[in-house]
Amino acid sequence: MKLKTALAIILVPCLIAAGGAAFWLPHPAGQANPDGKAPATTQDQSALPQTPTTPPSQPAGPQEPDTNQTAIPEPGDLGGLIKASNRFALDMYSELANGQDNLFFSPYSIFTALGMTYEGAVGKTAEELRSVFNYPADNETRWALFKALIDTINMGDGKSNLSTANALWVQYGYPLYESFLNATTKYYDANVSNVDTGGDPEGARAIINGWVENRTNGKIKDLLPKGSIDNARLILTNAIYFKANWLLAFNRTKTREMAFHTGPNSTVQASMMVRNDEKSRYNYTKTDGLQLLEMLYAGEKYSMLVLLPGDNEMGTSETSLTLEKLREWKQNMTEQRVDVLFPKFRFDTVYQLNGNLSDMGMPSAFSPGGFSGIGPLASSLYISGIFHKAFVAVDEEGTEAAAATAVSFKDCVEPAVPSFNADHPFIFLIQERETGNILFMGKVLDPTK
C-alpha cells in the first residue's frame, strides 16, 4: 500500500495584531486534562470575559448562531445534508482513485471536519468551501442538520457500534470568537480543552493523539506527526469508528486461498470467504458490465454495498459512478439467492488532500485571509495541510473501520527584520533621488579619525 501522507485543525499564531473582542481561554496553573475532557475554565462561562464576541461583518460566511431559534430537525429530514455529503464522497473518490493502490477513506469525517472549518470561513473562501461540499448556505439550517446528523450517528441501534466525536484543543490564552465556539460546540458537539502547544508541544500532541486513538478504538494512531503542532493555537479534531457483524456471517471453515486478479495478466493469492447455502440471500442486481451486491450487518441499519465491474471494466465503472446512477442501480436491486465469494482484507490508508481539494474548487483556503471568522488574530490564517487517515478490516464475522481527518492552519509570518550593522568599512554616497545624480561619494575605514 502506497502511503499518500495523514482529526485536527492547527492554528499557528498570527504575529500581526487584529482588532475585535473575543472569547479568551485563560492559562490556568497545571496542564491540560489528559483524558481529553474540557477543564472547568473552558466550560464555566462565569469565569471568562463576557464581552460581546461576534466577528466583524463579512461579505459571506457563518455568523453567530441564534440558540433560541434553531430548531433541531428529525433524522428523516437529513436528506439534503446527506446528499451533499454523498456527492462529495463520489467527487473525492474520483480525485483519489488512481488505479494502482487500495483506496479507503471516510467522506463523513472529511465533510464534518471541513464543516467545522467552514464555521470560521468568510468571503470567497467560504463560498469555495460551500461549492466543494455543498453545505447549506442558511446558517440555521446547516447547524440544525449537522446537530441532528451527529446525534443520529451516536444514537446506535443496539446491534452495531458506530460513533463519532469532535473536539477543539485551544492553546492557553488564544482568543476565539464566541460565535465560532458556539457553532462548533453546540451543533457539532465539540468538546473544548486547553493544551500547551508552545511550551510542551510534544505533550500536547500525545494528548490529542491519545484522544483520537481512544475514540477510534486504537485503530488510528499517531494522527499528528512529530512537530506538526509546535506553537499551534487551535487544533480541531474529528474521529469516527464503526464495527458490526454481518447479518449473514461467513463460515470460517469454507474460507480458502484463491486467485485474486489484480490486473489482466496478474494474480495474487487471497483468502476468499464463501457463502453458498440456501440462506445466502442478498439484495442484488446486474447491469451491463456491473454487478451490485448489498451485504447487511446485524440489525439491518447498516450495509456494505459492493460494486463489481466486469473484467477490465473498473475504469468505465468509476467514470459512470454518479449519485443518480447509484440511485438507479439501488432501485433495481431485489432480494434473491446469491453465491458469494468475497476476500478478507485489512489495510490502512493515509492521504494529504491539499491538492485534491484545491483542484476540486477551494484554492483560496490555502492562501491567507479567508478564516477571520475564527478569532481576532485569524485574519492571516490559511490551510497548510489537510490530512486523512483510515483503517478497515473485513472478515467472516463482519467489518471494523475507523478514520480521522486533520486540517492544519498556519499564519502568515512577517519576514524577519534584516540587521544592517555598519561596524566595518563601507562605501557611501549622497544622491539626488529623482535624477539619481551622485552629489558626494566616499568610504569610511575608521569613523573615529
C-alpha positions in Angstrom: 0.0 0.0 0.0 1.4 3.3 -1.1 1.1 5.9 1.6 0.0 9.3 0.4 0.6 11.3 3.7 -2.0 11.9 7.5 -8.6 14.9 13.0 -7.3 18.2 13.7 -7.2 21.9 12.7 -4.0 23.6 13.6 -3.9 27.3 14.0 -0.4 28.8 14.3 0.0 32.1 16.0 -0.6 35.3 14.0 2.2 37.8 14.6 0.0 40.7 13.3 -2.4 42.2 15.8 -6.0 42.4 14.8 -9.0 44.2 16.4 -12.2 42.7 17.7 -13.4 41.4 21.0 -13.0 37.7 21.5 -13.5 34.7 23.8 -10.3 34.1 25.7 -9.3 30.7 27.2 -7.2 31.5 30.2 -3.9 29.9 31.1 -4.6 28.1 34.4 -2.0 26.6 36.6 -1.3 23.0 35.6 -1.6 21.0 32.4 -4.4 20.1 30.0 -6.6 17.2 31.0 -5.0 14.0 29.6 -8.4 12.4 29.1 -9.4 15.0 26.6 -12.3 16.3 28.7 -12.7 20.1 28.9 -11.3 21.7 32.0 -13.6 23.9 34.1 -12.0 27.0 32.7 -13.3 26.3 29.2 -16.8 25.4 30.3 -17.6 27.8 33.2 -18.7 30.9 31.3 -18.8 32.9 34.5 -15.0 32.6 34.8 -14.4 34.1 31.4 -14.8 37.6 29.9 -18.4 38.4 29.0 -17.6 41.0 26.3 -19.8 40.6 23.1 -17.7 38.4 20.9 -19.0 38.4 17.3 -16.6 38.9 14.5 -16.6 41.9 12.2 -19.1 42.0 9.4 -18.0 39.9 6.4 -19.3 39.6 2.8 -20.0 35.9 3.2 -19.6 33.1 5.8 -21.3 31.9 9.0 -22.5 34.3 11.7 -23.2 33.6 15.4 -25.9 31.0 15.9 -29.2 32.1 17.4 -29.6 29.3 20.0 -33.2 30.4 20.7 -34.5 29.9 17.2 -32.6 26.9 15.7 -35.0 24.0 15.5 -33.5 20.5 15.5 -34.9 18.5 12.6 -35.9 14.9 12.8 -33.5 12.3 11.4 -35.8 11.8 8.4 -35.2 15.5 7.4 -31.5 14.9 6.8 -31.8 14.0 3.1 -30.3 17.3 1.8 -27.2 17.2 4.0 -26.6 13.5 3.4 -27.0 14.1 -0.4 -24.3 16.8 -0.1 -22.0 14.5 1.8 -22.6 11.7 -0.7 -21.9 13.9 -3.7 -18.7 15.0 -2.0 -17.9 11.3 -1.4 -18.1 10.4 -5.1 -16.1 13.6 -6.1 -13.4 12.7 -3.5 -13.3 9.1 -4.7 -12.7 10.4 -8.3 -9.9 12.5 -7.0 -8.2 9.8 -5.0 -8.7 6.8 -7.4 -5.5 6.2 -9.5 -6.0 2.5 -10.4 -2.8 1.4 -8.6 -3.5 1.4 -4.8 -6.2 0.3 -2.5 -8.4 3.2 -1.5 -10.3 3.8 1.7 -11.5 7.0 3.3 -14.3 8.4 5.3 -16.2 11.1 3.4 -18.2 11.8 6.6 -15.1 12.6 8.6 -13.7 15.0 5.9 -17.1 16.5 5.4 -17.6 17.2 9.1 -14.1 18.4 9.8 -14.3 20.9 6.9 -17.8 21.8 8.1 -16.4 23.0 11.4 -13.7 24.8 9.4 -16.4 26.5 7.3 -17.8 28.0 10.5 -14.8 30.2 10.6 -14.5 30.9 6.9 -15.5 34.2 5.3 -15.8 35.8 1.9 -14.5 33.9 -1.2 -13.1 31.1 1.0 -16.5 30.4 2.5 -18.1 30.4 -1.0 -15.5 27.9 -2.3 -15.9 25.6 0.6 -19.6 25.7 0.1 -19.2 24.9 -3.6 -17.0 21.9 -2.9 -19.0 20.4 0.0 -22.5 21.8 -0.9 -23.1 22.9 2.7 -26.5 24.6 3.2 -26.0 28.3 2.9 -28.6 29.1 5.5 -26.8 29.1 8.9 -29.8 27.9 11.0 -30.5 25.1 8.6 -26.9 23.9 8.4 -26.4 24.0 12.2 -29.6 22.1 12.9 -28.8 19.5 10.2 -25.3 18.8 11.5 -26.6 18.6 15.0 -29.2 16.0 14.0 -26.8 14.1 11.9 -24.2 13.7 14.7 -26.9 12.8 17.2 -28.3 10.2 14.8 -24.9 8.6 14.3 -24.3 8.4 18.0 -27.7 7.1 18.7 -26.8 3.5 17.9 -29.1 0.6 17.2 -28.0 -1.9 19.8 -26.5 -4.2 17.2 -23.6 -2.2 15.7 -21.0 0.1 17.2 -21.0 3.4 15.4 -19.7 6.6 17.0 -18.2 10.0 16.1 -16.6 12.7 18.1 -15.3 16.2 17.7 -13.0 18.3 19.9 -11.3 21.7 20.0 -7.9 22.0 21.7 -7.0 25.6 22.4 -3.6 27.0 23.4 -3.8 28.8 26.7 -4.9 32.4 26.2 -5.6 32.2 22.5 -8.8 34.2 21.6 -11.6 32.7 19.6 -14.8 34.4 18.6 -17.7 33.2 20.7 -19.7 32.8 17.5 -17.2 30.2 16.3 -17.1 28.4 19.6 -20.9 28.4 19.8 -21.3 26.9 16.4 -18.7 24.1 16.9 -19.6 23.2 20.4 -23.4 23.4 20.2 -24.1 22.0 16.8 -21.0 19.8 16.2 -20.9 18.6 19.8 -17.2 19.5 20.0 -15.6 19.4 23.5 -13.1 22.1 24.4 -9.8 21.6 26.2 -6.6 23.7 26.8 -3.3 22.4 25.6 0.2 23.9 25.8 1.4 23.7 22.2 4.0 26.4 22.8 5.8 25.2 26.0 5.2 21.5 25.6 4.1 20.7 22.0 5.0 17.0 22.3 3.0 16.6 25.4 0.0 18.3 23.7 0.5 16.1 20.6 0.4 13.0 22.8 -2.8 14.1 24.5 -4.6 14.8 21.2 -3.3 11.6 19.5 -4.4 9.7 22.6 -7.9 11.2 22.2 -8.1 10.2 18.6 -6.8 6.7 19.3 -9.3 6.3 22.1 -12.2 7.5 20.0 -11.2 5.0 17.2 -10.7 2.0 19.5 -7.0 2.1 18.9 -7.2 1.9 15.1 -6.0 5.4 14.3 -2.7 6.0 16.0 -0.2 8.9 15.8 -2.5 11.1 13.7 -0.4 14.2 14.3 3.2 13.6 13.4 6.1 14.9 15.4 6.5 18.7 15.1 3.0 19.1 13.5 1.5 21.3 16.2 4.5 23.2 17.6 3.2 26.6 18.7 -0.3 25.8 17.3 -3.1 27.9 18.6 -6.1 25.6 17.9 -6.4 22.0 16.9 -9.8 20.8 15.8 -10.3 17.0 15.7 -12.9 14.6 14.3 -12.9 10.8 14.7 -15.3 8.1 13.5 -15.4 4.4 14.5 -17.6 1.5 13.2 -17.8 -2.2 14.0 -20.6 -4.5 13.1 -21.2 -8.2 12.4 -22.7 -9.5 9.2 -26.4 -10.4 9.2 -25.3 -13.5 7.3 -21.9 -14.4 8.6 -19.4 -16.4 6.6 -18.3 -19.9 7.7 -14.6 -19.8 8.5 -14.2 -23.4 7.5 -15.1 -22.5 3.9 -12.6 -19.7 3.6 -9.8 -20.8 1.3 -6.9 -19.3 -0.7 -7.8 -18.4 -4.2 -6.5 -16.3 -7.0 -7.5 -12.6 -7.0 -6.9 -11.0 -10.3 -5.2 -7.6 -9.8 -4.9 -7.0 -13.5 -5.3 -8.6 -16.9 -2.2 -10.6 -16.5 -1.5 -10.7 -12.8 -3.0 -12.5 -9.8 -2.3 -12.8 -6.1 -3.5 -15.4 -3.6 -6.2 -14.1 -1.3 -8.3 -15.5 1.5 -11.7 -15.8 -0.1 -14.8 -16.2 2.1 -17.6 -18.3 0.7 -21.4 -18.1 1.3 -23.3 -20.5 -0.9 -26.0 -22.1 1.2 -29.8 -21.9 0.9 -29.9 -18.9 3.3 -27.5 -17.0 1.1 -30.0 -14.3 0.1 -28.9 -10.8 -0.7 -30.1 -7.7 -2.5 -28.6 -8.0 -5.9 -28.7 -6.6 -9.5 -26.8 -6.8 -12.6 -26.3 -4.2 -15.3 -24.1 -4.0 -18.4 -20.6 -4.5 -17.1 -21.5 -4.3 -13.4 -22.9 -6.4 -10.6 -24.2 -4.9 -7.3 -24.5 -6.8 -4.0 -25.7 -5.5 -0.7 -24.4 -7.3 2.4 -26.4 -6.4 5.5 -25.0 -6.0 9.0 -26.8 -7.3 12.1 -29.8 -5.1 12.9 -30.1 -4.2 9.2 -29.5 -0.5 9.8 -26.1 -0.6 8.0 -24.9 -2.5 5.0 -21.9 -2.8 2.6 -22.8 -2.1 -1.0 -20.3 -3.8 -3.4 -20.0 -2.7 -7.0 -18.2 -5.4 -9.0 -17.2 -4.4 -12.5 -16.7 -7.0 -15.2 -13.1 -7.9 -16.2 -11.1 -4.9 -17.1 -14.2 -2.6 -16.6 -13.1 -0.8 -13.5 -12.2 2.5 -15.3 -15.6 2.5 -17.1 -17.5 1.8 -13.9 -15.7 4.6 -12.0 -16.4 7.1 -14.7 -20.1 6.3 -14.7 -20.4 6.4 -10.9 -22.7 9.3 -10.0 -25.4 9.8 -7.4 -28.1 9.5 -10.0 -26.7 6.2 -11.4 -26.1 4.8 -7.9 -29.8 5.6 -7.0 -30.9 3.9 -10.2 -28.9 0.8 -9.6 -30.1 0.5 -6.0 -33.7 0.8 -7.1 -33.2 -2.2 -9.4 -31.9 -4.5 -6.6 -34.0 -7.3 -5.4 -33.5 -10.0 -2.7 -32.5 -13.3 -4.2 -30.3 -16.3 -3.7 -26.6 -15.4 -4.5 -23.5 -17.5 -4.2 -20.9 -15.1 -2.8 -17.1 -15.3 -2.8 -15.6 -12.3 -1.1 -12.0 -11.6 0.0 -10.9 -10.9 3.5 -8.8 -7.7 3.7 -7.3 -5.3 6.1 -5.3 -2.1 5.4 -4.6 1.4 6.5 -4.5 4.5 4.2 -3.0 7.9 4.7 -3.7 10.9 2.4 -2.8 14.5 2.1 -5.7 16.3 0.4 -4.4 19.8 -0.2 -4.0 19.4 -4.0 -7.2 17.3 -4.3 -9.4 19.8 -2.6 -7.8 22.8 -4.3 -8.4 21.2 -7.7 -12.0 20.5 -6.6 -12.6 24.2 -6.2 -11.3 25.6 -3.0 -7.9 27.1 -3.7 -8.5 30.3 -1.7 -8.4 28.3 1.5 -4.7 27.7 1.0 -3.9 31.4 0.9 -4.2 33.9 3.8 -7.3 35.9 4.5 -10.2 33.5 4.4 -10.7 32.5 8.1 -11.1 35.7 10.0 -14.3 34.3 11.5 -12.3 32.1 13.8 -10.9 34.8 16.0 -9.4 38.3 16.1 -5.9 37.0 15.4 -7.0 34.8 12.5 -7.1 37.3 9.6 -3.9 35.8 8.1 -4.7 32.2 8.6 -4.5 29.7 5.7 -4.8 25.9 5.4 -1.3 24.4 5.3 -2.3 20.8 5.4 -5.4 18.6 5.1 -4.7 15.0 6.2 -6.9 11.9 6.4 -6.1 8.6 7.9 -8.4 5.5 7.7 -8.5 1.8 8.7 -10.7 -1.1 7.5 -10.8 -4.8 8.3 -13.2 -7.3 6.7 -13.5 -10.9 7.8 -16.0 -13.7 8.2 -17.7 -12.0 11.2 -18.1 -8.5 9.9 -16.3 -5.2 9.4 -14.3 -2.8 11.6 -13.5 0.7 10.3 -12.2 4.0 11.6 -11.0 7.3 10.3 -9.7 10.7 11.3 -9.2 14.0 9.5 -6.8 16.9 10.2 -7.0 20.4 8.7 -3.9 22.4 9.8 -3.8 26.1 9.6 -0.8 28.3 9.7 -0.4 32.0 9.9 1.4 34.3 7.6 4.6 35.2 9.3 6.2 38.6 8.8 9.6 38.5 7.1 12.5 38.6 9.5 13.7 42.1 10.1 17.1 42.5 8.5 20.0 43.7 10.6 22.2 46.4 9.0 25.2 46.7 11.3 27.7 49.1 9.9 30.5 48.1 12.2 33.1 47.6 9.5 34.3 49.7 6.4 31.6 50.8 4.0 31.1 53.0 0.9 28.5 55.7 0.9 27.2 58.3 -1.5 24.8 61.3 -1.4 22.5 61.5 -4.3 19.6 63.4 -5.7 16.8 60.9 -5.5 14.7 61.9 -8.5 17.5 62.0 -11.0 20.0 59.7 -9.3 22.7 62.3 -9.6 25.5 61.4 -7.2 26.5 64.6 -5.4 29.0 63.1 -3.0 30.7 59.7 -2.6 33.2 58.2 -0.1 34.0 55.3 2.1 34.6 55.0 5.8 37.5 53.0 7.1 37.7 54.4 10.6 34.9 56.6 11.8 36.9 57.8 14.8 39.5 59.7 12.7 
